[in-house]
Amino acid sequence: MPKYVIEREVPGAGELNAQQLKDISQTSCSVLRKLGVEIQWIQSFVTGDKIYCIYRSPNEEMIREHAELGGFPANVISEISTTIDPTTAEG
């Protein structure tokens, strides 16, 4: 299944407290349960004014539906073509 990086513009994201992040996570998980097993949230990275999320999804449209139902932005959605890490240099 394709994997995507979603860039969400969330002003002040880096200043959200633990409860706010928990609430956002619970909303996301609730929407994911409604959408079914085809879409999966893997991980997110919170920065100053953005949240970058890694998802598995059959298509970009399902990611947009998740964002709309959850009430959070999906400003840029990019399909991941491959992954590299330090072990890539060894091959």
MARMARRO-588663 format. One record per atom (N, C-alpha, C): residue in three letters; x, y, z. Coordinates in steps of 0.1 Angstrom, whole numbers, plus 5000, padded with zeros to 4 digits. Example, Ala and Ser with C-alpha at 12.3 -4.5 7.8 and 13.67 -1.06 7.14 Angstrom:
% residues 2
ALA513249435078 ALA512349555078 ALA513249675078 SER512849785071 SER513749895071 SER512950005079 
//
This chain:
% residues 91
MET500949885000 MET500050005000 MET500950125000 PRO500550234992 PRO501350354992 PRO501550415006 LYS502650485007 LYS502950555020 LYS503050705016 TYR502550795024 TYR502450935022 TYR503051025033 VAL503651135030 VAL503951245039 VAL502951355038 ILE502251395049 ILE501251495049 ILE501851615057 GLU501851735050 GLU502351855057 GLU501051935061 ARG500951955074 ARG499752025080 ARG500252155086 GLU499752265081 GLU500152395086 GLU499252425098 VAL499852425110 VAL499152445123 VAL499952545130 PRO499652675129 PRO500352775137 PRO500452745151 GLY501652755157 GLY501852725171 GLY501852575174 ALA501952495164 ALA501952345167 ALA503052305177 GLY504152365177 GLY505252325186 GLY505052365200 GLU503952455202 GLU503652495216 GLU502452425222 LEU501852325214 LEU500752255219 LEU501152175231 ASN500352165241 ASN500652095253 ASN500251945251 ALA500651865261 ALA500351715260 ALA498851685259 GLN497951755266 GLN496551735265 GLN496051765251 GLN496451885245 GLN496051925232 GLN496551815221 LEU497751775223 LEU498251665213 LEU497451535215 LYS497051505227 LYS496251385230 LYS494951405223 ASP494251515225 ASP492951545219 ASP493051535203 ILE494051585197 ILE494251585183 ILE494351435179 SER495151365186 SER495451225183 SER494151135184 GLN493351165194 GLN492151095196 GLN491151125185 THR491051245181 THR490251285169 THR490651205157 SER491951205154 SER492451135143 SER492150985143 CYS492350925154 CYS492150785156 CYS490650755154 SER489750835159 SER488350815158 SER487950815143 VAL488450915136 VAL488150925121 VAL488750805114 LEU489950755118 LEU490550645111 LEU489650515113 ARG489150505125 ARG488250385128 ARG487050385119 LYS486450505116 LYS485350525108 LYS485650485093 LEU486850525089 LEU487250505075 LEU487650365072 GLY488050285082 GLY488350145080 GLY489850115080 VAL490249995078 VAL491649955079 VAL492549995067 GLU491950045056 GLU492750075045 GLU493650195047 ILE493350285057 ILE494250395059 ILE494850385073 GLN496150405074 GLN496750385087 GLN497750505090 TRP497650555102 TRP498550665107 TRP499750595113 ILE500950625108 ILE502150565112 ILE502850645123 GLN503050775120 GLN503850865129 GLN503651005125 SER503851095135 SER503851245131 SER504951315138 PHE505451415132 PHE506551505137 PHE506051645139 VAL506051695151 VAL505551825154 VAL506751925154 THR506552035146 THR507552145145 THR506952275149 GLY507652385147 GLY507152515152 GLY505652545147 ASP505452545134 ASP504152575129 ASP503552475120 LYS504152355120 LYS503652245111 LYS503752105118 ILE502852025113 ILE502951885117 ILE503051795105 TYR504051715104 TYR504351625093 TYR503951485097 CYS503051425089 CYS502451295093 CYS502851195082 ILE503051075086 ILE503350955077 ILE502150865078 TYR501550835067 TYR500350755066 TYR500550655055 ARG499850535057 ARG499650445046 ARG498150465041 SER497950465028 SER496650485023 SER496650435009 PRO495450385004 PRO495350344990 PRO495450464980 ASN495150584985 ASN495150694976 ASN495150824984 GLU495450934977 GLU495451064983 GLU494051114987 GLU493051074980 GLU491651114983 GLU491251064997 MET491650945001 MET491350905014 MET491950985025 ILE493151025023 ILE493851115032 ILE493151245033 ARG492751305022 ARG491951425022 ARG490651415030 GLU489951295028 GLU488751265035 GLU488951265050 HIS490051195054 HIS490451195068 HIS490651335074 ALA491351415067 ALA491551555071 ALA490251635073 GLU489451615063 GLU488151695063 GLU487251645074 LEU487151515076 LEU486351465087 LEU486951495101 GLY488251505102 GLY488951535115 GLY488951685118 GLY488751765107 GLY488851915109 GLY490251965110 PHE491251895104 PHE492551955104 PHE493051955089 PRO494052045087 PRO494552065073 PRO495351955068 ALA495451945055 ALA496351855047 ALA496851945036 ASN497752035039 ASN498152135029 ASN498952075018 VAL499851985021 VAL500651915010 VAL500651765013 ILE500251685003 ILE500351545004 ILE501251494994 SER502251414998 SER503251364988 SER503451214990 GLU503351144979 GLU503550994980 GLU505050974981 ILE505450884990 ILE506850844993 ILE507150734982 SER508250764974 SER508650674964 SER509650574969 THR510450604979 THR511450514985 THR511950574997 THR512550495006 THR513050535018 THR514550505019 ILE515350605024 ILE516750575025 ILE517150605040 ASP518250555044 ASP518750575058 ASP520250555057 PRO521050555068 PRO522450535068 PRO522850405062 THR522050295064 THR522350165058 THR522350165043 THR521650265037 THR521650275022 THR523150295017 ALA523950365024 ALA525350385020 ALA526150265020 GLU525750165027 GLU526550035028 GLU526349945016 GLY525249965009 GLY524849874998 GLY525549904986 
//
